[in-house]
Amino acid sequence: MNIQGNSYQDGSAIEISFYEGIIDSIAPVQTPLGQDLILGPGFTDIQVNGYGGIDYNEIHSDPIKLAEISRLLYKEGVTTHFPTLITNDPEQISRLILQLVSLRKSDEFSRMSIEGLHIEGPFISPMDGPRGAHPKKFVCAPDWSLVQKWQLEAKGLIKIITLSPEWENAVPFIERCVEHGILVSIGHTNATHQQILDAVKAGASLSTHLGNGAHPILARHPNYIWSQLSQNELSASIIADGFHLPEEVIQVFKQVKKENLMLVSDSVSLSGMPAGDYSLHIGGEVTLTPAGKLHLKSNPSILAGSASNIRSGVSFLIKNKLASLSEAWDMASVRPERLVNPGHRLFKEGSIADLILCKKLEDGDLEVLKTIKHGREVFSA
């Protein structure tokens, strides 16, 4: 596999070759300029609500406007992402799904980048705290006929559903999803320990942004965070932006979940936008600080979503010595990709390349220099 990118200003070029074996993680690269760069699998973000001022949860007069999200995420090294639709009126969710199908049909970059949809709700907890910013009036019990309708409209693109197993019919619903190839994730939940055990037995295999979408004050034990941590069959995603989880919580989650812990951005439309005050259709009046914290304008202690991206999550782990470069990179690439595509190897000779070339800066941040999607260069710095 040879990848040759554009030349630098002095005329030298980067050429990367692999001739044998399977590479599962990152690899150092020596360029003709003498710079030590890092080549690795592209990032896979399975929870993207929006980015760069554009929201997957809004209807646009021209769906092609949404195509900008894939292009912006390529600059951050995200080669695959899952648009995430949150709790809404079922017919509005249908319209949003059809909009995404239209987008993929009309835009090649979006078609390459979007490999699945993540439906986060409406089958979540109706309770304040676990429900988060999801509108309560649309929360409802799991409905398989509704999912069948959405999946037909999505042309089979729905790959993940986040739900709370506290509903009476959760177990048969989870079993139906798993039978039809939909990954079920536990999130925004007020489920009991037994309900979580039953959900795992039925086939639930992930916890959505574990530690968030929860009551601000919990019983020390039992509670639904301990219950999810205790289940080895459950992988877990986390938001590593410095605001959603304290560093010591990430350390504990890492020690418990080990290679089954992965990163998501859970980015909203204000991710990648300048600091300032904004008005959101969900969340209302909010403030985005220069440090990247997004909170209610009226109450800085209440988060209004994530304004981060998965590359910055990798950098956060490295800078704060919460993970090595290799492990942090795997948490954003190999692990989520294997979750949604079991058995898939990201680096294999002869396979289509989803790769990124990065430079590690002195402060631990990663600068993306090139992004390769399906063997094609889609971004170059």
Short mmCIF file of the C-alpha atoms (twelve columns), coordinates in Angstrom:
data_MODEL
# 
_entry.id   MODEL 
# 
loop_
_atom_site.group_PDB 
_atom_site.id 
_atom_site.type_symbol 
_atom_site.label_atom_id 
_atom_site.label_alt_id 
_atom_site.label_comp_id 
_atom_site.label_asym_id 
_atom_site.label_seq_id 
_atom_site.Cartn_x 
_atom_site.Cartn_y 
_atom_site.Cartn_z 
_atom_site.pdbx_PDB_model_num 
ATOM 1   C CA . MET A 1   0.000   0.000   0.000  1 
ATOM 2   C CA . ASN A 2   1.577   3.270   -1.119 1 
ATOM 3   C CA . ILE A 3   0.171   6.669   -0.262 1 
ATOM 4   C CA . GLN A 4   1.743   9.733   -1.744 1 
ATOM 5   C CA . GLY A 5   0.389   13.144  -0.806 1 
ATOM 6   C CA . ASN A 6   0.866   16.647  -2.071 1 
ATOM 7   C CA . SER A 7   4.320   18.178  -2.010 1 
ATOM 8   C CA . TYR A 8   5.517   20.606  0.632  1 
ATOM 9   C CA . GLN A 9   6.479   24.105  -0.414 1 
ATOM 10  C CA . ASP A 10  10.114  23.097  -0.840 1 
ATOM 11  C CA . GLY A 11  9.084   20.356  -3.281 1 
ATOM 12  C CA . SER A 12  9.579   17.365  -0.987 1 
ATOM 13  C CA . ALA A 13  6.719   14.919  -0.578 1 
ATOM 14  C CA . ILE A 14  5.512   12.439  1.994  1 
ATOM 15  C CA . GLU A 15  5.473   8.833   0.879  1 
ATOM 16  C CA . ILE A 16  4.304   6.075   3.181  1 
ATOM 17  C CA . SER A 17  4.623   2.378   2.474  1 
ATOM 18  C CA . PHE A 18  3.572   -0.824  4.252  1 
ATOM 19  C CA . TYR A 19  4.668   -4.114  2.810  1 
ATOM 20  C CA . GLU A 20  3.818   -6.772  5.344  1 
ATOM 21  C CA . GLY A 21  1.652   -7.665  8.284  1 
ATOM 22  C CA . ILE A 22  -1.328  -5.951  9.848  1 
ATOM 23  C CA . ILE A 23  -0.940  -2.734  11.758 1 
ATOM 24  C CA . ASP A 24  -3.616  -2.127  14.385 1 
ATOM 25  C CA . SER A 25  -2.346  1.112   15.820 1 
ATOM 26  C CA . ILE A 26  -0.188  4.087   14.965 1 
ATOM 27  C CA . ALA A 27  3.222   4.062   13.292 1 
ATOM 28  C CA . PRO A 28  6.054   6.605   13.273 1 
ATOM 29  C CA . VAL A 29  6.876   8.044   9.864  1 
ATOM 30  C CA . GLN A 30  10.108  9.702   8.780  1 
ATOM 31  C CA . THR A 31  9.604   12.289  6.032  1 
ATOM 32  C CA . PRO A 32  12.217  13.634  3.623  1 
ATOM 33  C CA . LEU A 33  12.086  16.862  5.645  1 
ATOM 34  C CA . GLY A 34  13.374  15.012  8.699  1 
ATOM 35  C CA . GLN A 35  10.169  15.533  10.653 1 
ATOM 36  C CA . ASP A 36  8.859   12.728  12.830 1 
ATOM 37  C CA . LEU A 37  5.192   12.348  11.972 1 
ATOM 38  C CA . ILE A 38  2.591   9.798   13.017 1 
ATOM 39  C CA . LEU A 39  0.461   7.704   10.703 1 
ATOM 40  C CA . GLY A 40  -2.596  5.955   12.037 1 
ATOM 41  C CA . PRO A 41  -6.151  4.873   11.320 1 
ATOM 42  C CA . GLY A 42  -8.669  7.650   10.809 1 
ATOM 43  C CA . PHE A 43  -10.912 8.541   13.726 1 
ATOM 44  C CA . THR A 44  -14.429 7.072   13.926 1 
ATOM 45  C CA . ASP A 45  -16.940 9.211   15.841 1 
ATOM 46  C CA . ILE A 46  -20.187 7.355   16.483 1 
ATOM 47  C CA . GLN A 47  -21.970 10.347  18.043 1 
ATOM 48  C CA . VAL A 48  -22.110 13.588  16.055 1 
ATOM 49  C CA . ASN A 49  -25.181 15.811  16.450 1 
ATOM 50  C CA . GLY A 50  -23.705 18.595  14.357 1 
ATOM 51  C CA . TYR A 51  -20.573 20.616  13.691 1 
ATOM 52  C CA . GLY A 52  -19.407 24.003  12.420 1 
ATOM 53  C CA . GLY A 53  -22.729 25.751  12.945 1 
ATOM 54  C CA . ILE A 54  -24.674 22.998  11.130 1 
ATOM 55  C CA . ASP A 55  -27.105 20.644  12.878 1 
ATOM 56  C CA . TYR A 56  -28.156 17.175  11.764 1 
ATOM 57  C CA . ASN A 57  -31.274 17.669  13.923 1 
ATOM 58  C CA . GLU A 58  -32.626 20.554  11.834 1 
ATOM 59  C CA . ILE A 59  -34.379 20.461  8.487  1 
ATOM 60  C CA . HIS A 60  -32.522 22.462  5.837  1 
ATOM 61  C CA . SER A 61  -34.002 23.878  2.656  1 
ATOM 62  C CA . ASP A 62  -31.177 22.164  0.787  1 
ATOM 63  C CA . PRO A 63  -29.738 19.008  2.431  1 
ATOM 64  C CA . ILE A 64  -26.416 19.618  0.673  1 
ATOM 65  C CA . LYS A 65  -25.667 22.190  3.388  1 
ATOM 66  C CA . LEU A 66  -25.046 19.228  5.703  1 
ATOM 67  C CA . ALA A 67  -22.221 18.067  3.434  1 
ATOM 68  C CA . GLU A 68  -19.957 20.657  5.026  1 
ATOM 69  C CA . ILE A 69  -19.874 18.608  8.253  1 
ATOM 70  C CA . SER A 70  -17.959 15.731  6.632  1 
ATOM 71  C CA . ARG A 71  -15.470 18.140  5.100  1 
ATOM 72  C CA . LEU A 72  -14.894 19.959  8.382  1 
ATOM 73  C CA . LEU A 73  -14.435 16.668  10.235 1 
ATOM 74  C CA . TYR A 74  -11.880 15.467  7.670  1 
ATOM 75  C CA . LYS A 75  -9.734  18.411  8.826  1 
ATOM 76  C CA . GLU A 76  -9.895  16.952  12.345 1 
ATOM 77  C CA . GLY A 77  -8.934  13.457  11.194 1 
ATOM 78  C CA . VAL A 78  -12.456 12.013  11.422 1 
ATOM 79  C CA . THR A 79  -12.794 9.662   8.452  1 
ATOM 80  C CA . THR A 80  -16.059 8.055   9.614  1 
ATOM 81  C CA . HIS A 81  -18.872 9.523   11.659 1 
ATOM 82  C CA . PHE A 82  -22.427 8.649   12.641 1 
ATOM 83  C CA . PRO A 83  -24.961 11.503  12.477 1 
ATOM 84  C CA . THR A 84  -26.896 11.333  15.729 1 
ATOM 85  C CA . LEU A 85  -30.589 12.198  15.881 1 
ATOM 86  C CA . ILE A 86  -31.933 12.897  19.329 1 
ATOM 87  C CA . THR A 87  -35.412 12.646  20.862 1 
ATOM 88  C CA . ASN A 88  -38.011 14.362  18.712 1 
ATOM 89  C CA . ASP A 89  -41.459 13.956  17.232 1 
ATOM 90  C CA . PRO A 90  -41.403 10.593  15.372 1 
ATOM 91  C CA . GLU A 91  -42.444 12.237  12.099 1 
ATOM 92  C CA . GLN A 92  -39.708 14.835  12.477 1 
ATOM 93  C CA . ILE A 93  -37.177 12.041  12.999 1 
ATOM 94  C CA . SER A 94  -38.470 10.502  9.764  1 
ATOM 95  C CA . ARG A 95  -37.912 13.796  7.954  1 
ATOM 96  C CA . LEU A 96  -34.402 14.085  9.375  1 
ATOM 97  C CA . ILE A 97  -33.617 10.515  8.287  1 
ATOM 98  C CA . LEU A 98  -34.873 11.183  4.750  1 
ATOM 99  C CA . GLN A 99  -32.757 14.338  4.664  1 
ATOM 100 C CA . LEU A 100 -29.646 12.299  5.488  1 
ATOM 101 C CA . VAL A 101 -30.499 9.680   2.867  1 
ATOM 102 C CA . SER A 102 -30.826 12.497  0.327  1 
ATOM 103 C CA . LEU A 103 -27.498 13.951  1.472  1 
ATOM 104 C CA . ARG A 104 -25.639 10.673  0.995  1 
ATOM 105 C CA . LYS A 105 -27.229 10.205  -2.410 1 
ATOM 106 C CA . SER A 106 -26.161 13.642  -3.637 1 
ATOM 107 C CA . ASP A 107 -22.740 14.096  -2.020 1 
ATOM 108 C CA . GLU A 108 -19.880 11.615  -2.428 1 
ATOM 109 C CA . PHE A 109 -17.870 12.802  0.592  1 
ATOM 110 C CA . SER A 110 -20.903 12.434  2.870  1 
ATOM 111 C CA . ARG A 111 -21.598 8.997   1.419  1 
ATOM 112 C CA . MET A 112 -18.021 7.896   2.171  1 
ATOM 113 C CA . SER A 113 -17.927 9.441   5.635  1 
ATOM 114 C CA . ILE A 114 -21.390 8.525   6.943  1 
ATOM 115 C CA . GLU A 115 -21.448 4.763   7.472  1 
ATOM 116 C CA . GLY A 116 -24.419 4.660   9.822  1 
ATOM 117 C CA . LEU A 117 -26.967 6.601   11.851 1 
ATOM 118 C CA . HIS A 118 -27.227 6.759   15.619 1 
ATOM 119 C CA . ILE A 119 -30.734 7.272   17.031 1 
ATOM 120 C CA . GLU A 120 -30.376 8.633   20.582 1 
ATOM 121 C CA . GLY A 121 -33.905 8.502   21.915 1 
ATOM 122 C CA . PRO A 122 -36.843 8.865   22.127 1 
ATOM 123 C CA . PHE A 123 -36.785 5.604   24.124 1 
ATOM 124 C CA . ILE A 124 -34.904 7.134   27.066 1 
ATOM 125 C CA . SER A 125 -35.751 8.021   30.659 1 
ATOM 126 C CA . PRO A 126 -38.425 10.697  31.058 1 
ATOM 127 C CA . MET A 127 -36.885 11.818  34.351 1 
ATOM 128 C CA . ASP A 128 -35.109 15.131  34.837 1 
ATOM 129 C CA . GLY A 129 -31.364 14.565  35.001 1 
ATOM 130 C CA . PRO A 130 -31.049 11.322  33.023 1 
ATOM 131 C CA . ARG A 131 -33.110 12.863  30.210 1 
ATOM 132 C CA . GLY A 132 -30.538 15.641  29.784 1 
ATOM 133 C CA . ALA A 133 -31.540 18.225  27.153 1 
ATOM 134 C CA . HIS A 134 -33.885 15.846  25.344 1 
ATOM 135 C CA . PRO A 135 -37.463 17.249  25.152 1 
ATOM 136 C CA . LYS A 136 -39.661 15.367  27.609 1 
ATOM 137 C CA . LYS A 137 -42.847 15.609  25.527 1 
ATOM 138 C CA . PHE A 138 -41.416 13.261  22.885 1 
ATOM 139 C CA . VAL A 139 -39.949 10.616  25.232 1 
ATOM 140 C CA . CYS A 140 -41.763 7.304   24.860 1 
ATOM 141 C CA . ALA A 141 -41.498 3.548   25.402 1 
ATOM 142 C CA . PRO A 142 -39.528 1.484   22.851 1 
ATOM 143 C CA . ASP A 143 -41.604 0.880   19.730 1 
ATOM 144 C CA . TRP A 144 -40.312 -1.732  17.282 1 
ATOM 145 C CA . SER A 145 -42.836 -0.844  14.555 1 
ATOM 146 C CA . LEU A 146 -41.559 2.729   14.672 1 
ATOM 147 C CA . VAL A 147 -37.952 1.580   14.333 1 
ATOM 148 C CA . GLN A 148 -38.933 -0.633  11.392 1 
ATOM 149 C CA . LYS A 149 -40.485 2.405   9.705  1 
ATOM 150 C CA . TRP A 150 -37.369 4.520   10.338 1 
ATOM 151 C CA . GLN A 151 -35.050 1.765   9.153  1 
ATOM 152 C CA . LEU A 152 -37.022 1.403   5.931  1 
ATOM 153 C CA . GLU A 153 -36.774 5.157   5.361  1 
ATOM 154 C CA . ALA A 154 -33.055 5.030   6.242  1 
ATOM 155 C CA . LYS A 155 -32.477 2.202   3.742  1 
ATOM 156 C CA . GLY A 156 -30.882 0.123   6.514  1 
ATOM 157 C CA . LEU A 157 -28.537 2.878   7.679  1 
ATOM 158 C CA . ILE A 158 -29.594 2.862   11.368 1 
ATOM 159 C CA . LYS A 159 -26.746 1.077   13.154 1 
ATOM 160 C CA . ILE A 160 -27.018 2.289   16.791 1 
ATOM 161 C CA . ILE A 161 -29.946 3.042   19.099 1 
ATOM 162 C CA . THR A 162 -29.457 4.547   22.552 1 
ATOM 163 C CA . LEU A 163 -32.239 3.727   25.006 1 
ATOM 164 C CA . SER A 164 -33.000 3.267   28.669 1 
ATOM 165 C CA . PRO A 165 -33.882 -0.297  29.701 1 
ATOM 166 C CA . GLU A 166 -36.204 0.996   32.436 1 
ATOM 167 C CA . TRP A 167 -39.205 0.534   30.110 1 
ATOM 168 C CA . GLU A 168 -41.335 -2.599  30.619 1 
ATOM 169 C CA . ASN A 169 -40.912 -3.810  27.027 1 
ATOM 170 C CA . ALA A 170 -37.186 -3.014  26.790 1 
ATOM 171 C CA . VAL A 171 -35.935 -6.619  26.732 1 
ATOM 172 C CA . PRO A 172 -37.940 -7.880  23.719 1 
ATOM 173 C CA . PHE A 173 -37.217 -4.596  21.942 1 
ATOM 174 C CA . ILE A 174 -33.450 -4.986  22.473 1 
ATOM 175 C CA . GLU A 175 -33.614 -8.578  21.242 1 
ATOM 176 C CA . ARG A 176 -35.404 -7.430  18.071 1 
ATOM 177 C CA . CYS A 177 -32.789 -4.736  17.428 1 
ATOM 178 C CA . VAL A 178 -29.896 -7.163  17.860 1 
ATOM 179 C CA . GLU A 179 -31.582 -9.732  15.591 1 
ATOM 180 C CA . HIS A 180 -31.764 -7.070  12.887 1 
ATOM 181 C CA . GLY A 181 -28.159 -5.906  13.237 1 
ATOM 182 C CA . ILE A 182 -28.742 -2.750  15.277 1 
ATOM 183 C CA . LEU A 183 -26.335 -2.138  18.144 1 
ATOM 184 C CA . VAL A 184 -28.178 -1.212  21.358 1 
ATOM 185 C CA . SER A 185 -26.554 1.215   23.773 1 
ATOM 186 C CA . ILE A 186 -27.693 2.087   27.295 1 
ATOM 187 C CA . GLY A 187 -27.884 5.814   27.946 1 
ATOM 188 C CA . HIS A 188 -29.954 8.597   29.494 1 
ATOM 189 C CA . THR A 189 -31.178 5.974   31.916 1 
ATOM 190 C CA . ASN A 190 -32.679 5.618   35.370 1 
ATOM 191 C CA . ALA A 191 -32.702 1.826   35.147 1 
ATOM 192 C CA . THR A 192 -32.288 -0.429  38.141 1 
ATOM 193 C CA . HIS A 193 -29.388 -2.852  38.456 1 
ATOM 194 C CA . GLN A 194 -31.609 -5.778  37.423 1 
ATOM 195 C CA . GLN A 195 -32.959 -3.891  34.414 1 
ATOM 196 C CA . ILE A 196 -29.415 -3.248  33.237 1 
ATOM 197 C CA . LEU A 197 -28.488 -6.905  33.738 1 
ATOM 198 C CA . ASP A 198 -31.562 -7.925  31.731 1 
ATOM 199 C CA . ALA A 199 -30.652 -5.472  28.964 1 
ATOM 200 C CA . VAL A 200 -27.127 -6.876  28.718 1 
ATOM 201 C CA . LYS A 201 -28.474 -10.424 28.610 1 
ATOM 202 C CA . ALA A 202 -30.821 -9.347  25.800 1 
ATOM 203 C CA . GLY A 203 -27.856 -8.045  23.804 1 
ATOM 204 C CA . ALA A 204 -27.133 -4.424  24.778 1 
ATOM 205 C CA . SER A 205 -23.400 -3.936  24.214 1 
ATOM 206 C CA . LEU A 206 -22.521 -0.268  24.845 1 
ATOM 207 C CA . SER A 207 -22.998 2.551   27.338 1 
ATOM 208 C CA . THR A 208 -23.555 5.952   25.713 1 
ATOM 209 C CA . HIS A 209 -21.336 8.749   27.144 1 
ATOM 210 C CA . LEU A 210 -21.072 6.953   30.485 1 
ATOM 211 C CA . GLY A 211 -21.192 9.304   33.471 1 
ATOM 212 C CA . ASN A 212 -23.273 11.916  31.646 1 
ATOM 213 C CA . GLY A 213 -26.991 12.079  30.999 1 
ATOM 214 C CA . ALA A 214 -27.437 11.316  34.704 1 
ATOM 215 C CA . HIS A 215 -28.763 12.753  37.954 1 
ATOM 216 C CA . PRO A 216 -26.437 15.412  39.403 1 
ATOM 217 C CA . ILE A 217 -26.707 13.569  42.751 1 
ATOM 218 C CA . LEU A 218 -26.874 9.772   42.932 1 
ATOM 219 C CA . ALA A 219 -27.168 7.195   45.685 1 
ATOM 220 C CA . ARG A 220 -23.645 6.045   46.432 1 
ATOM 221 C CA . HIS A 221 -24.819 2.471   45.697 1 
ATOM 222 C CA . PRO A 222 -26.585 0.971   43.965 1 
ATOM 223 C CA . ASN A 223 -26.820 3.224   40.934 1 
ATOM 224 C CA . TYR A 224 -26.865 2.831   37.164 1 
ATOM 225 C CA . ILE A 225 -23.242 3.951   36.688 1 
ATOM 226 C CA . TRP A 226 -21.868 1.220   38.963 1 
ATOM 227 C CA . SER A 227 -24.202 -1.290  37.296 1 
ATOM 228 C CA . GLN A 228 -22.913 -0.469  33.808 1 
ATOM 229 C CA . LEU A 229 -19.293 -0.469  34.953 1 
ATOM 230 C CA . SER A 230 -19.781 -3.934  36.434 1 
ATOM 231 C CA . GLN A 231 -20.810 -5.543  33.153 1 
ATOM 232 C CA . ASN A 232 -17.861 -6.766  31.101 1 
ATOM 233 C CA . GLU A 233 -20.129 -7.241  28.088 1 
ATOM 234 C CA . LEU A 234 -20.736 -3.495  27.943 1 
ATOM 235 C CA . SER A 235 -18.255 -1.291  26.153 1 
ATOM 236 C CA . ALA A 236 -18.493 2.391   27.045 1 
ATOM 237 C CA . SER A 237 -18.062 5.698   25.286 1 
ATOM 238 C CA . ILE A 238 -16.951 8.865   27.046 1 
ATOM 239 C CA . ILE A 239 -16.680 12.582  26.237 1 
ATOM 240 C CA . ALA A 240 -13.133 13.725  27.037 1 
ATOM 241 C CA . ASP A 241 -13.347 17.504  26.768 1 
ATOM 242 C CA . GLY A 242 -12.362 18.525  30.300 1 
ATOM 243 C CA . PHE A 243 -15.929 19.488  31.192 1 
ATOM 244 C CA . HIS A 244 -18.130 16.400  30.992 1 
ATOM 245 C CA . LEU A 245 -16.005 14.121  33.186 1 
ATOM 246 C CA . PRO A 246 -13.329 14.822  35.816 1 
ATOM 247 C CA . GLU A 247 -9.921  13.348  35.062 1 
ATOM 248 C CA . GLU A 248 -10.098 10.904  37.973 1 
ATOM 249 C CA . VAL A 249 -13.403 9.524   36.667 1 
ATOM 250 C CA . ILE A 250 -11.811 8.871   33.267 1 
ATOM 251 C CA . GLN A 251 -8.951  7.099   35.061 1 
ATOM 252 C CA . VAL A 252 -11.386 4.804   36.879 1 
ATOM 253 C CA . PHE A 253 -13.411 4.105   33.729 1 
ATOM 254 C CA . LYS A 254 -10.185 3.217   31.906 1 
ATOM 255 C CA . GLN A 255 -9.088  0.818   34.617 1 
ATOM 256 C CA . VAL A 256 -12.455 -0.953  34.612 1 
ATOM 257 C CA . LYS A 257 -13.356 -1.003  30.909 1 
ATOM 258 C CA . LYS A 258 -9.793  -1.305  29.593 1 
ATOM 259 C CA . GLU A 259 -9.809  -1.852  25.802 1 
ATOM 260 C CA . ASN A 260 -13.610 -1.508  25.753 1 
ATOM 261 C CA . LEU A 261 -13.510 2.213   26.533 1 
ATOM 262 C CA . MET A 262 -13.729 4.584   23.562 1 
ATOM 263 C CA . LEU A 263 -14.109 8.259   22.744 1 
ATOM 264 C CA . VAL A 264 -17.024 10.116  21.212 1 
ATOM 265 C CA . SER A 265 -17.392 13.841  20.699 1 
ATOM 266 C CA . ASP A 266 -21.199 14.087  21.118 1 
ATOM 267 C CA . SER A 267 -20.627 17.381  19.319 1 
ATOM 268 C CA . VAL A 268 -23.451 19.833  18.798 1 
ATOM 269 C CA . SER A 269 -23.668 22.386  16.003 1 
ATOM 270 C CA . LEU A 270 -21.564 24.929  17.906 1 
ATOM 271 C CA . SER A 271 -18.504 22.665  17.806 1 
ATOM 272 C CA . GLY A 272 -15.784 24.367  15.826 1 
ATOM 273 C CA . MET A 273 -17.440 27.786  16.229 1 
ATOM 274 C CA . PRO A 274 -15.941 30.948  17.818 1 
ATOM 275 C CA . ALA A 275 -16.573 31.732  21.479 1 
ATOM 276 C CA . GLY A 276 -19.674 33.806  22.157 1 
ATOM 277 C CA . ASP A 277 -23.368 33.744  23.005 1 
ATOM 278 C CA . TYR A 278 -25.692 31.692  20.805 1 
ATOM 279 C CA . SER A 279 -29.315 30.606  20.600 1 
ATOM 280 C CA . LEU A 280 -30.004 26.901  20.019 1 
ATOM 281 C CA . HIS A 281 -33.290 25.271  19.040 1 
ATOM 282 C CA . ILE A 282 -32.575 22.819  21.876 1 
ATOM 283 C CA . GLY A 283 -31.014 24.443  24.926 1 
ATOM 284 C CA . GLY A 284 -32.064 28.016  24.228 1 
ATOM 285 C CA . GLU A 285 -29.632 30.797  25.115 1 
ATOM 286 C CA . VAL A 286 -26.145 29.384  25.600 1 
ATOM 287 C CA . THR A 287 -22.562 30.583  25.968 1 
ATOM 288 C CA . LEU A 288 -19.471 29.046  24.389 1 
ATOM 289 C CA . THR A 289 -16.376 30.065  26.354 1 
ATOM 290 C CA . PRO A 290 -12.890 30.568  24.848 1 
ATOM 291 C CA . ALA A 291 -11.862 27.370  26.690 1 
ATOM 292 C CA . GLY A 292 -14.519 25.411  24.783 1 
ATOM 293 C CA . LYS A 293 -17.103 24.982  27.531 1 
ATOM 294 C CA . LEU A 294 -20.691 25.229  26.313 1 
ATOM 295 C CA . HIS A 295 -23.175 26.116  29.040 1 
ATOM 296 C CA . LEU A 296 -26.557 27.719  29.593 1 
ATOM 297 C CA . LYS A 297 -26.172 31.473  29.465 1 
ATOM 298 C CA . SER A 298 -28.252 31.790  32.636 1 
ATOM 299 C CA . ASN A 299 -26.311 29.132  34.563 1 
ATOM 300 C CA . PRO A 300 -22.625 28.432  33.806 1 
ATOM 301 C CA . SER A 301 -22.752 25.259  35.919 1 
ATOM 302 C CA . ILE A 302 -25.145 23.508  33.512 1 
ATOM 303 C CA . LEU A 303 -23.587 22.154  30.316 1 
ATOM 304 C CA . ALA A 304 -25.476 22.655  27.054 1 
ATOM 305 C CA . GLY A 305 -23.730 19.906  25.133 1 
ATOM 306 C CA . SER A 306 -20.260 19.241  23.797 1 
ATOM 307 C CA . ALA A 307 -18.468 21.803  21.631 1 
ATOM 308 C CA . SER A 308 -15.482 19.530  21.108 1 
ATOM 309 C CA . ASN A 309 -14.363 17.031  18.480 1 
ATOM 310 C CA . ILE A 310 -12.780 13.627  18.780 1 
ATOM 311 C CA . ARG A 311 -9.277  14.806  17.820 1 
ATOM 312 C CA . SER A 312 -9.292  17.261  20.701 1 
ATOM 313 C CA . GLY A 313 -10.487 14.405  22.933 1 
ATOM 314 C CA . VAL A 314 -7.393  12.430  21.961 1 
ATOM 315 C CA . SER A 315 -5.231  15.475  22.686 1 
ATOM 316 C CA . PHE A 316 -6.920  15.984  26.072 1 
ATOM 317 C CA . LEU A 317 -6.070  12.443  27.150 1 
ATOM 318 C CA . ILE A 318 -2.447  12.831  26.028 1 
ATOM 319 C CA . LYS A 319 -1.890  16.285  27.559 1 
ATOM 320 C CA . ASN A 320 -3.278  15.186  30.929 1 
ATOM 321 C CA . LYS A 321 -1.380  11.882  30.908 1 
ATOM 322 C CA . LEU A 322 -4.628  9.929   31.037 1 
ATOM 323 C CA . ALA A 323 -3.516  7.721   28.143 1 
ATOM 324 C CA . SER A 324 -0.512  7.182   25.938 1 
ATOM 325 C CA . LEU A 325 -0.601  8.503   22.388 1 
ATOM 326 C CA . SER A 326 -1.167  5.001   21.027 1 
ATOM 327 C CA . GLU A 327 -3.969  4.180   23.475 1 
ATOM 328 C CA . ALA A 328 -5.730  7.525   23.053 1 
ATOM 329 C CA . TRP A 329 -5.578  7.126   19.271 1 
ATOM 330 C CA . ASP A 330 -7.016  3.593   19.503 1 
ATOM 331 C CA . MET A 331 -9.863  4.899   21.686 1 
ATOM 332 C CA . ALA A 332 -10.869 7.213   18.844 1 
ATOM 333 C CA . SER A 333 -10.324 4.847   15.922 1 
ATOM 334 C CA . VAL A 334 -9.750  1.110   16.291 1 
ATOM 335 C CA . ARG A 335 -12.128 0.572   19.210 1 
ATOM 336 C CA . PRO A 336 -15.255 2.312   17.868 1 
ATOM 337 C CA . GLU A 337 -14.658 0.901   14.392 1 
ATOM 338 C CA . ARG A 338 -14.446 -2.651  15.722 1 
ATOM 339 C CA . LEU A 339 -17.602 -2.048  17.746 1 
ATOM 340 C CA . VAL A 340 -19.686 -1.094  14.719 1 
ATOM 341 C CA . ASN A 341 -17.841 -3.408  12.304 1 
ATOM 342 C CA . PRO A 342 -16.871 -6.537  14.295 1 
ATOM 343 C CA . GLY A 343 -13.833 -8.270  12.860 1 
ATOM 344 C CA . HIS A 344 -12.873 -5.321  10.682 1 
ATOM 345 C CA . ARG A 345 -9.149  -4.549  10.636 1 
ATOM 346 C CA . LEU A 346 -8.353  -0.927  9.896  1 
ATOM 347 C CA . PHE A 347 -4.808  -1.525  8.631  1 
ATOM 348 C CA . LYS A 348 -4.527  -4.503  6.332  1 
ATOM 349 C CA . GLU A 349 -2.430  -4.803  3.211  1 
ATOM 350 C CA . GLY A 350 -4.615  -4.483  0.141  1 
ATOM 351 C CA . SER A 351 -7.571  -2.945  1.979  1 
ATOM 352 C CA . ILE A 352 -9.022  0.505   1.276  1 
ATOM 353 C CA . ALA A 353 -7.164  3.033   3.393  1 
ATOM 354 C CA . ASP A 354 -8.781  5.303   5.982  1 
ATOM 355 C CA . LEU A 355 -5.668  6.999   7.360  1 
ATOM 356 C CA . ILE A 356 -4.531  10.233  8.913  1 
ATOM 357 C CA . LEU A 357 -1.056  11.727  9.119  1 
ATOM 358 C CA . CYS A 358 -0.440  13.863  12.179 1 
ATOM 359 C CA . LYS A 359 2.269   15.838  13.875 1 
ATOM 360 C CA . LYS A 360 2.441   15.821  17.665 1 
ATOM 361 C CA . LEU A 361 3.017   19.346  18.949 1 
ATOM 362 C CA . GLU A 362 5.097   20.190  22.006 1 
ATOM 363 C CA . ASP A 363 2.007   20.745  24.172 1 
ATOM 364 C CA . GLY A 364 0.710   17.246  23.321 1 
ATOM 365 C CA . ASP A 365 -1.843  18.438  20.814 1 
ATOM 366 C CA . LEU A 366 -2.195  16.662  17.471 1 
ATOM 367 C CA . GLU A 367 -2.092  18.583  14.203 1 
ATOM 368 C CA . VAL A 368 -3.715  16.757  11.292 1 
ATOM 369 C CA . LEU A 369 -1.639  17.130  8.128  1 
ATOM 370 C CA . LYS A 370 -3.389  14.721  5.789  1 
ATOM 371 C CA . THR A 371 -6.581  12.700  5.783  1 
ATOM 372 C CA . ILE A 372 -7.052  9.723   3.471  1 
ATOM 373 C CA . LYS A 373 -10.566 8.314   3.033  1 
ATOM 374 C CA . HIS A 374 -11.158 5.197   0.922  1 
ATOM 375 C CA . GLY A 375 -7.637  5.588   -0.456 1 
ATOM 376 C CA . ARG A 376 -8.218  9.204   -1.534 1 
ATOM 377 C CA . GLU A 377 -6.752  12.341  -0.061 1 
ATOM 378 C CA . VAL A 378 -9.691  14.354  1.264  1 
ATOM 379 C CA . PHE A 379 -7.732  16.895  3.307  1 
ATOM 380 C CA . SER A 380 -4.209  18.283  3.230  1 
ATOM 381 C CA . ALA A 381 -2.836  21.029  5.447  1 
# 
